[in-house]
Amino acid sequence: MNPTEIKGEKVYDVVIVGSGMGGLACAYILSKAGKRVVVLEKNHQIGGNLQVFSREKTIFDTGVHYIGGMDKGQNMYKLFKYFGIIEGLKLIRMDEDGFDHLHFGDETKAYKYGMGYEKFIKNLVADFPDERVAIEKYCELIQQFCAQFPLYQLKDAEAHYREDHFLEANAKSIIEGITANQRLRDIMSGTNALYAGTIKTPFYVHALVVNSYIESSWRCVDGGSQIAILMQKRIRHFGGEVLKRTEVVSANYNEDKTVESVNLSDGRKIYGKKFISNAHPKQTIKLFGEDKFLKAYVNRINSLTNTTSCFTLHVAFKEKSFKYLNYNLYQSNQADIWNLTNYKKENWPEGYMLSTPACSKDKVFAEGASIMCYMRFDDVAEWANTHNTVVHKTERPEAYEKFKIECAEKILDAVSKQIPNFRDYVKSYYCSTPLTFRDYIGNDDGNMYGVEKDSSDGLKTFINPKTKIPNLYLTGATINLHGILGVGISSLVTCFEFLDKKTLLAEINQED
């Protein structure tokens, strides 16, 4: 029996906890397939890392600084076309001659990532004429590894990535084996802030992320929240619901040990036949009850190491003072690129990524910039018992505010070494810390990209979307790969538990 009501309350086919990109993508796919779907979001704004905020009339992205694979026929383009949002997106193509500029130490030289493999190779060969073979080998390896992940190509084919030599290939080791030139190694590794790369990072993570941006790189004009807003409209078009300020706090079970409903913080219950959690598995276990999961599973999930968090300085510029940069600037001061997360506090920040948001009001001058630096949760742990969001507004201690100012000043000093007189452009600034990410995204330590992948134990960090609770499933960055593309693909993996894989992939590829 599949009731449409229990105790006078609507029973949804699928209840999705969390409106990050993974949750929204699942909601779209399943509502389009005719399922009665509801998405429950605890925050005032939907979208997870797609959220934006505005200060001094300047829009700042919290997580989406650029998007890869958006040329026609590429993977992200196909997904957005299938989601029905491609026509509504406001995007700008980044500088094809150098969408990422990499700087090292006190050097003024900028090494530029060219868009498309031809330009990418051409730029690096111009800087390292004796290293053409190594540069071409590096590009070949990236594409070889990407080919082992058919879902990355949105193809229905047998995956070979579970073979040990793909999962256990270490990014740092492979790059060191390609060339002995240390600066070229640095350049090949220099954008690892995109996946919080460490000495553990597998090469496949590096390859899947870097390839997407080399293929094509784009910025959202006026913020990445437009993706979530457009997705919400499409979900509602197919009869789905997206509810904000609906915080899930626990779950109720039927006699057969399936989830009957979830409890909201305001006392309401939401009933469903199946449930999908877009939360980190650790939070999912807490929400749905640790006693409902096998102890071995709980121990395994709790033993996983998360990626690091970050401190982001959002700067509002004086009017028409700072030219818009149609590229990202990566700075690294440490000799070992793969060890940036293991900074000494007295040397922080060891590096940063600077991005100027694209604004429709002015295409010449930037209204602001976001400067992201690795930061461990331990650095803010003394204030871990405080929480602050739009929905649950509280004041943090004065010591925390002082800490933020000290960090902001250090970042301004660091950027001023690369961009002289940078402070002169700044009208005001705003900070987000690992606590900010924790409170808004809902994980326990503000991590940027979910569970850290480890080349020494590749299978341990692959998490099945099915759980031992018969009608509870997982989606999001942790079960596959992070980022808009990663969670988009993760949503497909989750939805294959509900829909036919071949049919869904055929429909996505038909959209192109």
C-alpha positions in Angstrom: 0.0 0.0 0.0 1.3 3.5 -0.9 -0.9 6.0 0.9 -0.9 9.6 -0.3 -1.8 10.7 3.2 -1.0 9.7 6.8 -3.0 11.2 9.6 -4.3 13.8 7.2 -0.7 14.8 6.2 0.6 14.6 2.6 3.0 11.7 1.9 5.7 12.5 -0.6 7.3 10.0 -2.9 10.7 11.5 -2.1 11.7 13.7 0.8 15.1 15.4 0.2 17.0 16.9 3.2 19.2 19.8 2.0 19.0 22.1 -1.0 22.6 22.0 -2.1 23.3 21.3 -5.8 23.0 17.6 -5.2 19.7 17.8 -3.5 18.3 20.2 -6.1 19.5 18.0 -9.0 17.9 14.9 -7.4 14.7 16.9 -6.9 14.7 18.0 -10.6 15.4 14.5 -12.0 12.8 12.8 -9.8 10.1 15.4 -10.1 10.5 15.4 -13.9 10.0 11.6 -13.7 6.7 12.2 -12.1 7.6 11.7 -8.4 6.0 13.9 -5.7 9.1 15.5 -4.3 9.9 18.0 -1.5 13.2 19.6 -0.6 13.7 20.7 3.0 16.3 23.5 3.6 17.1 24.8 7.1 18.5 28.1 5.8 16.8 31.3 4.6 18.6 30.8 1.2 18.7 27.6 -0.9 21.7 26.3 -2.7 24.3 25.3 -0.2 27.6 26.5 -1.7 25.6 28.3 -4.4 24.5 30.8 -1.8 25.5 34.5 -2.2 25.4 37.5 0.1 25.4 41.2 -0.6 27.4 43.9 1.2 27.8 47.5 0.0 25.5 46.6 -2.9 28.2 44.1 -4.0 27.3 40.4 -4.6 29.7 37.9 -3.2 29.7 34.1 -4.0 30.3 31.8 -1.0 31.5 28.9 -3.1 31.1 29.1 -6.9 33.9 31.3 -8.2 34.0 29.7 -11.7 32.5 26.7 -13.6 34.2 24.3 -16.0 32.9 22.2 -18.9 30.3 24.7 -20.1 31.0 24.8 -23.8 28.3 23.2 -25.9 28.7 19.4 -25.8 30.8 19.4 -22.6 29.6 17.6 -19.5 28.4 20.6 -17.4 26.7 22.2 -20.4 24.8 18.9 -21.0 23.7 18.7 -17.4 22.5 22.3 -17.3 20.7 21.8 -20.6 19.0 18.7 -19.3 18.0 20.7 -16.1 16.4 23.2 -18.4 18.4 26.2 -17.1 21.0 26.8 -19.7 19.1 29.5 -21.5 18.4 31.4 -18.2 22.0 31.5 -16.9 24.0 34.7 -17.1 27.6 33.7 -17.7 30.8 35.2 -18.9 33.6 33.2 -20.6 36.9 33.8 -18.8 40.1 34.9 -20.5 41.0 32.1 -23.0 44.7 33.1 -22.9 44.9 32.8 -19.1 41.8 32.0 -17.1 44.0 31.2 -14.1 47.2 33.1 -13.2 49.7 31.4 -10.9 52.3 33.3 -8.8 55.0 31.9 -6.5 56.8 33.5 -3.7 58.0 37.0 -4.4 58.1 36.5 -8.2 56.1 38.9 -10.3 55.9 36.4 -13.2 52.4 35.1 -13.8 52.1 31.6 -15.3 48.9 31.3 -17.2 46.5 28.4 -17.8 45.3 28.7 -21.3 41.8 27.5 -22.2 41.6 24.3 -24.3 44.5 21.9 -24.3 46.2 23.5 -27.3 46.4 26.9 -25.6 47.2 25.2 -22.3 50.2 23.4 -23.8 51.3 26.5 -25.9 51.4 28.7 -22.8 53.5 26.3 -20.7 55.9 25.5 -23.6 56.5 29.2 -24.0 57.6 29.4 -20.4 59.4 26.0 -20.4 60.6 25.4 -24.0 62.7 22.3 -23.0 59.7 20.7 -21.3 57.3 20.1 -24.2 57.4 16.3 -23.8 56.6 16.6 -20.1 53.8 19.1 -20.6 52.2 17.0 -23.3 52.6 13.9 -21.1 50.8 15.6 -18.3 47.9 16.6 -20.5 47.7 13.0 -21.9 47.6 11.6 -18.4 44.8 13.9 -17.3 42.7 12.9 -20.3 43.5 9.2 -19.8 42.3 9.2 -16.2 39.2 11.1 -17.1 38.4 8.5 -19.7 38.2 5.8 -16.9 35.2 7.6 -15.4 32.4 7.1 -18.0 29.8 9.0 -15.8 32.2 12.0 -16.0 31.6 11.9 -19.7 27.9 11.2 -19.0 28.2 7.8 -20.7 26.7 4.5 -19.9 29.8 2.3 -20.0 31.8 0.0 -17.7 33.9 2.0 -15.3 37.5 0.9 -14.9 38.5 3.4 -12.3 38.2 0.8 -9.5 41.3 -0.8 -10.8 44.0 -0.2 -8.2 46.4 1.6 -10.4 43.8 4.3 -11.0 42.6 4.8 -7.5 46.1 4.5 -5.9 47.9 6.7 -8.3 49.0 9.7 -6.2 48.8 13.2 -7.7 52.0 14.5 -6.2 54.0 11.4 -7.2 52.7 11.3 -10.7 53.5 15.0 -11.3 57.0 14.6 -9.8 57.5 11.6 -12.2 56.6 13.7 -15.2 59.2 16.4 -14.8 62.2 17.3 -12.6 61.6 21.0 -13.1 60.3 22.2 -9.7 58.6 25.3 -11.0 56.8 23.4 -13.7 55.7 20.9 -11.0 54.4 23.8 -9.0 52.4 25.1 -11.9 50.8 21.7 -12.6 49.8 21.5 -8.9 49.2 25.2 -8.4 45.3 25.3 -8.4 44.9 22.5 -5.9 42.7 24.8 -3.8 40.0 23.6 -6.1 40.0 20.2 -4.3 42.1 21.0 -1.2 44.9 18.9 -2.5 47.4 17.3 -0.1 50.1 14.6 -0.3 47.3 12.0 -0.1 45.3 13.3 -3.1 44.8 10.7 -5.9 45.7 11.8 -9.4 42.1 11.0 -10.6 40.7 13.8 -8.4 43.3 16.3 -9.8 42.5 15.1 -13.3 38.7 15.3 -13.1 38.8 18.8 -11.6 41.6 20.4 -13.7 40.3 18.9 -17.0 36.9 20.5 -16.6 38.4 24.0 -16.3 40.9 23.5 -19.1 38.1 22.5 -21.4 36.3 25.8 -20.7 36.0 28.2 -17.8 33.1 30.5 -17.0 31.9 32.9 -14.3 28.3 33.4 -13.2 27.4 37.1 -13.7 25.8 38.5 -10.6 26.4 35.4 -8.5 26.0 31.6 -8.5 22.7 31.7 -6.7 21.0 32.0 -10.0 21.7 28.3 -10.6 19.7 27.4 -7.4 16.9 29.8 -8.2 16.5 28.5 -11.8 16.7 24.9 -10.5 13.9 25.7 -8.0 11.7 27.1 -10.7 12.2 23.9 -12.8 11.4 21.7 -9.8 8.2 23.6 -9.1 7.3 23.4 -12.8 7.2 19.6 -12.4 5.2 19.8 -9.2 8.0 19.6 -6.7 8.3 21.7 -3.6 11.3 23.5 -2.1 10.8 24.7 1.4 13.1 27.1 3.2 13.6 27.5 7.0 12.6 23.8 7.5 15.3 22.3 9.6 15.2 18.5 10.0 16.2 17.4 13.5 15.3 13.7 13.7 13.4 10.9 12.0 10.6 8.5 12.8 10.4 4.8 11.8 7.9 2.2 10.7 7.7 -1.3 12.2 9.7 -2.6 9.2 12.6 -0.2 10.1 11.9 2.1 7.1 11.8 5.9 7.7 8.2 7.1 8.0 8.8 10.8 8.5 11.3 13.5 9.6 10.7 15.9 12.4 11.3 19.6 11.9 12.6 22.0 14.5 9.2 23.7 14.6 7.4 20.5 15.6 6.0 19.5 12.2 6.5 16.1 10.5 7.1 15.5 6.9 6.1 12.1 5.6 7.6 10.3 2.7 8.0 6.9 1.0 11.7 7.4 0.3 14.3 9.9 1.7 17.5 11.4 0.3 20.0 13.1 2.5 22.2 15.8 0.9 24.0 16.3 4.2 27.4 14.9 5.0 27.1 11.2 6.0 28.2 12.1 9.6 25.3 14.6 9.9 22.9 12.1 8.2 23.7 9.5 10.8 23.0 12.0 13.6 19.7 13.1 12.0 18.4 9.7 11.2 19.6 8.0 14.4 23.0 6.4 15.0 21.3 3.2 16.4 19.6 2.7 13.0 22.9 2.1 11.2 25.3 -0.8 11.5 28.1 0.0 14.1 30.8 -0.9 11.5 29.3 1.6 9.1 29.1 4.4 11.7 32.7 3.7 12.7 33.8 3.8 9.1 32.1 7.1 8.4 33.3 8.7 11.6 36.9 7.6 10.8 37.0 9.4 7.5 39.0 12.6 7.3 37.4 15.7 5.8 39.1 18.1 3.6 40.3 21.3 5.2 38.2 24.5 5.6 39.0 28.0 4.6 38.9 31.7 5.6 37.6 34.0 3.0 38.0 37.7 2.9 35.3 39.5 0.8 36.4 43.0 -0.2 34.2 45.8 -1.5 36.1 48.2 -3.7 35.8 51.9 -3.9 33.7 52.8 -7.0 35.5 52.4 -10.3 38.9 51.9 -8.7 39.9 48.3 -9.4 39.7 46.8 -12.9 37.7 43.6 -13.2 40.0 40.5 -13.6 38.6 38.0 -16.0 40.8 35.3 -14.4 41.6 33.9 -11.0 44.9 34.7 -9.2 46.5 31.9 -7.3 49.4 32.7 -5.0 51.7 30.2 -3.2 54.5 31.1 -0.8 55.4 27.6 0.4 57.9 25.5 -1.3 55.7 22.4 -1.3 52.4 23.1 -2.9 50.9 19.9 -1.5 51.6 20.9 2.0 49.7 24.2 2.1 47.1 23.0 4.6 49.9 22.2 7.1 50.9 25.8 7.6 52.4 27.2 10.7 50.1 29.7 12.3 52.8 32.4 12.4 53.2 32.0 8.6 49.5 32.0 7.7 48.4 32.6 5.0 50.9 30.5 2.9 48.8 31.1 -0.2 45.4 32.3 -1.5 43.1 32.3 -4.5 41.7 35.7 -5.5 38.6 36.1 -7.7 36.7 39.2 -8.8 32.9 38.5 -9.2 31.4 39.4 -12.6 28.8 42.1 -12.4 26.3 43.1 -15.1 26.3 46.7 -14.0 30.0 47.3 -14.9 32.1 45.2 -17.2 35.3 47.3 -16.7 35.6 47.7 -13.0 35.1 45.1 -10.3 32.8 45.9 -7.4 34.6 43.5 -5.1 36.9 40.5 -4.7 36.9 37.2 -2.7 40.2 36.0 -1.3 40.2 32.4 -0.1 42.9 30.9 2.1 43.1 27.5 3.6 42.3 27.4 7.3 42.0 24.4 9.7 38.9 24.2 11.9 41.3 23.9 14.9 42.1 27.6 14.4 38.5 28.6 15.4 37.8 25.6 17.7 37.6 27.8 20.8 34.4 29.3 19.5 32.9 26.0 18.2 30.0 26.2 20.6 28.7 29.4 19.0 26.4 29.4 16.0 25.3 32.3 13.8 23.1 32.3 10.7 20.3 34.5 9.3 17.7 32.0 10.7 19.5 31.6 14.1 21.1 35.0 14.7 23.5 35.2 17.6 26.5 37.3 18.5 29.9 35.7 18.7 32.5 36.8 21.3 34.6 39.9 20.9 37.7 37.7 20.7 36.3 36.0 17.6 35.7 39.3 15.9 39.3 40.4 16.8 40.6 37.1 15.3 38.8 37.8 12.1 40.2 41.3 11.8 43.7 40.0 12.4 43.3 37.4 9.7 41.9 40.0 7.3 44.8 42.3 7.8 47.3 39.5 7.2 45.5 38.7 3.9 45.5 42.3 2.8 49.3 42.4 3.5 49.8 39.2 1.5 47.8 40.4 -1.5 49.5 43.8 -1.5 52.8 42.1 -2.2 51.4 40.9 -5.5 49.1 43.8 -6.2 50.8 47.0 -5.1 48.6 49.5 -3.2 45.8 46.9 -3.0 44.6 48.5 0.3 44.0 51.8 -1.5 41.2 50.2 -3.5 39.4 48.7 -0.5 36.2 50.5 0.8 35.3 47.7 3.3 35.7 44.0 3.9 33.8 41.1 5.4 35.0 37.7 6.6 33.8 34.1 6.6 35.6 31.5 8.7 35.3 27.7 9.1 32.6 28.4 11.6 30.6 30.3 8.9 30.9 27.4 6.5 29.9 25.0 9.2 26.8 26.9 10.2 25.5 27.5 6.7 26.5 24.3 5.0 25.7 22.1 8.0 28.8 19.9 8.4 30.7 19.6 11.6 34.0 21.3 10.7 33.3 23.7 7.9 35.1 21.5 5.4 35.1 22.7 1.8 34.8 19.5 -0.2 33.5 16.7 2.0 35.6 13.6 2.6 39.3 13.7 1.7 40.2 11.2 -1.0 43.3 9.1 -0.1 45.4 7.4 -2.8 46.6 4.9 -0.1 43.1 3.6 0.5 41.0 4.5 -2.6 37.9 2.4 -1.9 37.4 3.6 1.6 36.3 7.0 0.5 33.7 5.7 -2.0 30.4 5.8 -0.3 27.4 4.0 -1.7 24.2 6.1 -2.1 22.2 3.2 -0.6 22.2 2.8 3.1 21.2 -0.1 5.3 18.0 1.8 6.0 15.9 0.5 3.1 14.4 3.8 2.0 17.2 6.2 2.9 19.7 7.3 0.3 22.7 9.7 0.1 23.8 12.3 -2.4 26.2 15.2 -2.5 29.9 15.8 -2.6 30.9 13.0 -0.4 29.6 10.1 -2.4 31.4 11.0 -5.6 33.2 14.2 -6.2 32.7 17.8 -5.0 31.9 20.9 -7.0 28.9 21.7 -9.2 29.9 19.0 -11.7 30.8 16.5 -9.0 27.6 16.8 -7.1 25.7 16.9 -10.4 27.1 13.5 -11.3 26.5 12.3 -7.7 22.9 13.1 -8.1 22.8 10.8 -11.1 24.3 8.0 -9.1 21.7 8.5 -6.4 18.8 8.7 -8.9 19.9 5.4 -10.6 18.5 3.8 -7.5 15.1 5.2 -8.5 15.2 5.3 -12.3 16.7 3.3 -15.2 20.3 4.3 -15.8 20.4 3.9 -19.5 17.2 5.8 -20.0 18.2 8.7 -17.8 21.7 9.1 -19.5 20.1 8.8 -22.9 17.8 11.6 -22.1 20.6 13.8 -20.8 22.7 13.2 -23.9 19.7 13.8 -26.1 19.3 17.3 -24.7 22.5 18.3 -26.4 
